[in-house]
Amino acid sequence: MKLSNQIKPISYLKAHAAEIIRNFEENGEPLIITQNGEAKVIIQGIDTYEQTQETMALLKILALGNRQIEEGKVILAADAVKRLREGREII
């Protein structure tokens, strides 16, 4: 994806809103809107947005897991299963 092709002024957005929405359905590429020559917002389709949010959630879970490993807040799976069977808390 080449972002330079996806940069448009706000006047383009105002004049071509319906076309922009159709393009999201076809190619899913985000559109960068500028105002007074500065990038101000990114518009993207709902499918891409949802996928990005899911990816971010998974990355946060991985980061949390890595932090817990570094802090030594882990137990062996066998110990966790044993504790569960005994009705004790895992952590």
C-alpha angles and dihedrals in degrees: 000000000000108000095196088073090052099058115106135164120248090252088064090054091051093049099041107032096131092047091049091053091050090051091056089058091050105041107005094216117147121244122223113214120204130201120194089352096305126109107248110164143008119220118201137168121265094247092055091045093052091047090051091050092050091049091050091050091052092048090052091051091050092048091050091050092049091049091051090050091051090049092050093243094142137102132195115269090236090056091048091052091048092051091048091052090049091050094242127136115268097219 
